[in-house]
């Protein structure tokens, strides 16, 4: 009879030890995941920090090395919006290759930054995937540029940089703005 209760006592201790081991392992894994160097930052439509409830984009930041931060921005839908590297903790100094994407997944722009200034060739694409422009930069200043319409036809610099103009009357324009502009809550 004593042997049976000793056996039951040992079984109870084993069960308790298994539970403690499980809880300890779970807590360790949770703390490891949270300290993996990845932070999530929520951004509004102007890429200013906001709350999770009000965000339009979110940013995942991985510290890759001392003063090197690999960053990926995502649309609220989960689609990748940007991938690049920063050399400041405040994520203000871009360096190396950057790629931007339209929300449909097609590439928007691709090029390099050097000390937060565009450098070398940058290629922009329309949402349909056709080239929008090919531009060359030196120390952040555009040196050459070729522009293209959505069908791939070449467009002059004057056409590409022409300010948009409403073709109706001022009254029609104001009516359009009044009925179509929606302010966020």
Secondary structure by P-SEA (a helix, b strand, c coil): caaaaaaaaaaaaaaaaaaaaaaaaaaaaaaaaaaccbbbbbbcccccccccccccbbbbbbbccccbbbbbbbccccccccccccccccccccccbbbbbcccccccccccccccccccbbbbbcccccccbbbbbcccccccbbbbcccccccccccccccccccccaaaaaaaaaacccccc
